[in-house]
């Protein structure tokens, strides 16, 4: 019953309508005016980006809107959310959910094709005294609809160490990031929520055998690896939303190069993504330097079509 209610309310991403960015509504922006501040823990905005640890409290004024608290930690951290208190009337279709990842516009990060939805959404109503949940990556969302005036919840947010990060969501202007599959059969992505310049700093993807500290064995950066039939590669591209299946791919690369000297990719899209596909047969890693595109004179190497 609760799952059906969640879908009907738009709380589940797979309903294909975002509870936070419905058509015609304002879109989520990371800017200081909506970021949770360290000394302000009362949730007042319907869309709140919480970048700080601490306690967040919400008390309904009687509106039935579906809203969200978007939580984002550092790339090597996971988001731990403790529901210290929850009192939400089920009979008035009140519902609160924890989503492992971010959901925007009906699209989910990480995508369902890379991280199945099962076990990533937890929903609650009624009374709950204590429940602690943790994300697999550095992003999570608390989505809620609380129509009954006076109902509400209190959560405590902590950012804890993640020893093997796979999917990383980035809001920083610039940085250097590494994706690893840790020898597993898993697809990992790093996604920025802005147009970005991407440069490959180090690459070791799809190479079998023990690494030998000799540059003679390096293959360099190989291009169009996906079309070559390689089972391990990194796609670099962008999209208007979070769904990697809708990503426009500039190139797919593989090989080994400890010091690539390639031209940077300038991805002019709403989201920029590097997605590493791994068969589990090789230990893959890629290090990328990523920065937000602020120079309007930069010639894009990939430009996404604007959504209709």
C-alpha positions as CSV (number, residue, x, y, z in Angstrom):
1,X,0.0,0.0,0.0
2,X,2.8,2.4,0.9
3,X,4.7,1.7,-2.2
4,X,1.6,2.4,-4.4
5,X,1.0,5.6,-2.4
6,X,4.7,6.6,-3.0
7,X,4.4,6.2,-6.7
8,X,1.0,7.9,-6.9
9,X,2.4,10.9,-4.9
10,X,5.4,11.2,-7.3
11,X,7.8,10.3,-4.5
12,X,9.3,7.4,-6.5
13,X,11.6,8.3,-9.4
14,X,10.3,5.6,-11.6
15,X,6.9,7.3,-11.7
16,X,8.7,9.5,-14.3
17,X,7.5,12.8,-12.7
18,X,9.7,14.6,-10.2
19,X,8.1,15.5,-6.9
20,X,10.4,18.5,-6.7
21,X,10.8,19.7,-10.3
22,X,7.4,19.2,-11.9
23,X,6.8,20.8,-15.3
24,X,6.5,24.5,-14.8
25,X,8.0,24.6,-11.3
26,X,11.3,26.1,-10.4
27,X,14.3,23.9,-10.7
28,X,16.8,22.9,-8.0
29,X,19.8,25.2,-8.0
30,X,22.8,24.9,-5.7
31,X,23.2,28.5,-4.4
32,X,23.6,30.0,-1.0
33,X,20.0,31.1,-0.7
34,X,18.7,27.6,-0.4
35,X,21.6,25.8,1.2
36,X,21.1,24.7,4.7
37,X,23.2,26.8,7.0
38,X,24.9,25.5,10.1
39,X,22.9,27.6,12.5
40,X,19.5,27.1,10.7
41,X,18.1,23.6,11.1
42,X,14.4,24.3,10.6
43,X,13.2,23.1,7.2
44,X,11.2,26.0,5.7
45,X,11.9,25.7,1.9
46,X,10.2,23.0,-0.1
47,X,13.5,22.4,-1.9
48,X,16.5,22.5,0.5
49,X,20.1,21.5,-0.2
50,X,21.7,20.4,3.0
51,X,25.5,20.4,2.7
52,X,26.1,20.5,6.5
53,X,25.9,17.8,9.1
54,X,23.5,18.4,12.0
55,X,19.8,18.1,12.9
56,X,17.0,19.1,10.6
57,X,13.5,19.6,11.9
58,X,10.2,19.9,9.9
59,X,6.7,20.7,11.1
60,X,3.8,20.8,8.7
61,X,1.8,24.0,8.3
62,X,-1.0,21.9,6.6
63,X,0.2,22.0,3.0
64,X,0.2,18.8,1.0
65,X,3.1,19.6,-1.3
66,X,5.7,17.0,-2.1
67,X,9.1,18.4,-1.0
68,X,12.7,17.3,-0.6
69,X,15.9,17.7,1.4
70,X,18.8,17.1,-0.9
71,X,21.9,15.9,1.0
72,X,25.4,15.9,-0.4
73,X,28.7,15.0,1.2
74,X,32.3,14.9,0.0
75,X,33.2,12.2,-2.6
76,X,34.8,9.9,-0.1
77,X,31.9,10.0,2.3
78,X,28.4,8.5,2.6
79,X,25.3,10.2,3.9
80,X,24.0,8.7,7.2
81,X,20.5,9.8,8.2
82,X,19.0,9.0,11.6
83,X,15.2,9.5,12.0
84,X,15.1,10.7,15.6
85,X,11.4,11.3,15.5
86,X,8.6,10.9,13.0
87,X,4.9,11.5,13.4
88,X,3.1,11.6,10.0
89,X,-0.6,10.6,9.6
90,X,-0.9,7.7,7.1
91,X,-4.7,8.3,6.8
92,X,-4.2,11.7,5.2
93,X,-1.7,10.2,2.7
94,X,1.3,11.6,4.6
95,X,4.6,9.9,3.7
96,X,8.3,10.4,4.2
97,X,11.0,8.5,2.2
98,X,14.7,8.1,2.2
99,X,16.3,7.8,-1.3
100,X,19.8,6.5,-1.8
101,X,21.0,9.0,-4.4
102,X,19.4,12.1,-6.0
103,X,16.1,12.2,-7.9
104,X,15.4,15.1,-10.2
105,X,12.8,15.4,-13.0
106,X,11.9,11.7,-12.7
107,X,15.6,10.7,-13.2
108,X,17.8,9.1,-10.6
109,X,21.5,9.3,-9.8
110,X,23.0,6.7,-9.8
111,X,20.9,5.4,-12.6
112,X,18.8,2.2,-12.2
113,X,20.9,0.6,-15.0
114,X,24.0,0.9,-12.8
115,X,22.4,0.6,-9.3
116,X,19.1,-1.2,-9.1
117,X,16.3,0.6,-7.3
118,X,15.6,-2.3,-4.9
119,X,16.7,-1.4,-1.4
120,X,17.4,2.2,-2.3
121,X,14.0,3.7,-1.3
122,X,12.7,3.4,2.3
123,X,9.3,4.9,3.1
124,X,7.6,5.7,6.4
125,X,4.4,7.0,7.9
126,X,2.7,6.8,11.3
127,X,5.0,7.1,14.3
128,X,8.6,6.1,14.2
129,X,11.0,6.6,17.2
130,X,14.4,5.7,15.7
131,X,15.7,4.5,12.4
132,X,19.2,5.0,10.8
133,X,19.9,4.6,7.1
134,X,23.0,5.2,5.0
135,X,23.6,5.9,1.3
136,X,26.0,3.9,-0.8
137,X,27.4,7.1,-2.4
138,X,27.7,10.7,-1.4
139,X,24.1,11.8,-2.2
140,X,20.7,11.1,-0.6
141,X,17.3,12.7,-0.5
142,X,14.6,12.9,2.1
143,X,11.3,13.4,0.2
144,X,8.1,14.0,2.1
145,X,4.4,15.0,1.9
146,X,2.9,15.9,5.3
147,X,-0.7,17.3,4.8
148,X,-1.7,17.2,8.5
149,X,-0.9,20.4,10.3
150,X,1.5,19.9,13.2
151,X,2.8,16.5,12.0
152,X,6.5,16.3,11.2
153,X,9.9,14.7,11.7
154,X,13.4,15.3,12.9
155,X,16.5,13.9,11.3
156,X,20.2,13.9,12.2
157,X,22.6,14.0,9.3
158,X,26.2,12.7,9.5
159,X,28.8,12.3,6.8
160,X,30.8,9.1,7.4
161,X,33.8,7.6,5.6
162,X,33.1,5.6,2.5
163,X,36.1,3.3,1.9
164,X,35.1,2.3,-1.7
165,X,33.2,5.2,-3.3
166,X,31.7,4.3,-6.7
167,X,29.2,6.9,-7.7
168,X,30.0,10.6,-7.0
169,X,27.9,13.7,-7.4
170,X,29.8,16.9,-7.6
171,X,28.8,20.5,-6.8
172,X,32.3,22.0,-6.4
173,X,33.5,24.4,-9.0
174,X,36.7,22.3,-9.6
175,X,38.6,19.3,-8.3
176,X,40.5,16.1,-9.1
177,X,38.5,12.9,-8.7
178,X,39.2,9.2,-9.1
179,X,36.8,6.4,-10.1
180,X,37.7,2.8,-9.2
181,X,35.8,-0.4,-9.6
182,X,38.0,-2.1,-7.0
183,X,38.0,-5.2,-9.2
184,X,34.3,-5.6,-9.1
185,X,31.7,-6.0,-11.9
186,X,30.1,-2.6,-11.3
187,X,29.5,0.6,-13.2
188,X,30.6,3.8,-11.5
189,X,29.9,7.4,-12.5
190,X,31.0,10.9,-11.5
191,X,28.4,13.6,-12.4
192,X,28.5,17.3,-12.1
193,X,25.4,19.4,-12.0
194,X,26.9,22.1,-14.3
195,X,28.7,22.3,-17.7
196,X,32.3,21.2,-17.2
197,X,35.7,20.9,-18.6
198,X,37.1,17.3,-18.2
199,X,40.7,16.3,-18.5
200,X,42.1,12.8,-18.0
201,X,44.9,12.8,-15.5
202,X,45.5,9.0,-15.3
203,X,43.9,6.0,-17.0
204,X,44.0,2.3,-16.3
205,X,40.9,0.7,-17.8
206,X,40.6,-2.7,-19.5
207,X,44.2,-3.7,-18.9
208,X,44.8,-7.4,-17.9
209,X,47.6,-8.7,-15.9
210,X,49.9,-7.3,-13.1
211,X,50.8,-3.7,-13.5
212,X,54.5,-3.3,-14.4
213,X,56.2,0.1,-13.6
214,X,57.5,0.4,-17.1
215,X,56.0,3.0,-19.5
216,X,56.8,0.7,-22.4
217,X,53.8,-1.4,-21.5
218,X,51.5,1.6,-21.6
219,X,49.0,1.6,-24.4
220,X,48.1,5.3,-24.2
221,X,44.5,6.4,-24.3
222,X,42.5,4.4,-26.7
223,X,39.4,6.0,-28.3
224,X,36.0,4.6,-29.2
225,X,36.5,1.6,-27.0
226,X,32.8,0.8,-26.7
227,X,32.5,0.5,-30.5
228,X,35.7,-1.7,-30.5
229,X,33.8,-4.2,-28.4
230,X,35.8,-3.6,-25.2
231,X,33.9,-4.7,-22.1
232,X,35.7,-2.1,-19.9
233,X,35.6,1.6,-20.9
234,X,34.8,5.1,-19.7
235,X,32.2,7.2,-21.4
236,X,32.6,11.0,-21.3
237,X,29.6,13.1,-22.1
238,X,26.6,15.0,-20.8
239,X,22.9,15.3,-20.6
240,X,20.1,17.6,-19.5
241,X,19.3,15.3,-16.6
242,X,20.7,12.6,-14.4
243,X,19.8,9.6,-16.4
244,X,23.0,8.2,-18.0
245,X,21.0,6.2,-20.6
246,X,20.1,9.6,-22.1
247,X,23.7,10.8,-22.1
248,X,25.2,12.1,-25.3
249,X,28.7,10.5,-25.4
250,X,31.6,12.4,-26.8
251,X,34.0,9.4,-26.6
252,X,34.5,6.2,-24.8
253,X,38.2,5.6,-23.7
254,X,40.2,2.7,-22.3
255,X,43.9,1.7,-22.0
256,X,46.7,2.6,-19.8
257,X,48.4,6.0,-19.6
258,X,50.0,7.4,-16.5
259,X,50.5,10.9,-18.0
260,X,48.0,11.5,-20.8
261,X,48.5,14.7,-22.8
262,X,45.1,14.9,-24.5
263,X,43.0,18.0,-25.2
264,X,40.4,18.6,-22.6
265,X,36.7,17.9,-23.2
266,X,34.4,20.9,-22.9
267,X,30.9,19.5,-22.1
268,X,28.2,22.2,-22.4
269,X,25.2,20.3,-20.9
270,X,23.1,20.6,-17.8
271,X,25.0,17.6,-16.3
272,X,28.5,16.4,-17.2
273,X,29.3,12.7,-16.6
274,X,32.2,10.3,-16.8
275,X,30.8,6.7,-16.5
276,X,33.1,3.8,-16.1
277,X,31.7,0.4,-17.2
278,X,33.5,-2.6,-15.7
279,X,33.2,-6.3,-16.5
280,X,35.0,-7.3,-13.3
281,X,37.8,-8.9,-15.2
282,X,40.2,-6.0,-14.7
283,X,40.9,-3.5,-11.9
284,X,39.9,-0.2,-13.4
285,X,40.7,3.3,-12.4
286,X,40.5,6.8,-14.0
287,X,41.5,10.1,-12.5
288,X,39.9,13.3,-13.9
289,X,40.4,17.0,-13.4
290,X,37.0,18.7,-13.6
291,X,36.2,22.4,-13.5
292,X,33.0,24.4,-14.2
293,X,32.9,26.1,-17.6
294,X,32.7,29.9,-16.9
295,X,34.4,31.2,-20.0
296,X,31.7,31.8,-22.6
297,X,34.4,31.9,-25.3
298,X,35.4,28.3,-24.8
299,X,34.6,26.2,-27.9
300,X,32.4,23.2,-26.8
301,X,33.5,19.7,-27.8
302,X,30.0,18.5,-27.0
303,X,26.9,20.6,-26.7
304,X,23.6,19.0,-25.6
305,X,20.3,20.0,-27.2
306,X,18.1,22.1,-25.0
307,X,15.1,20.3,-23.6
308,X,11.8,21.2,-25.2
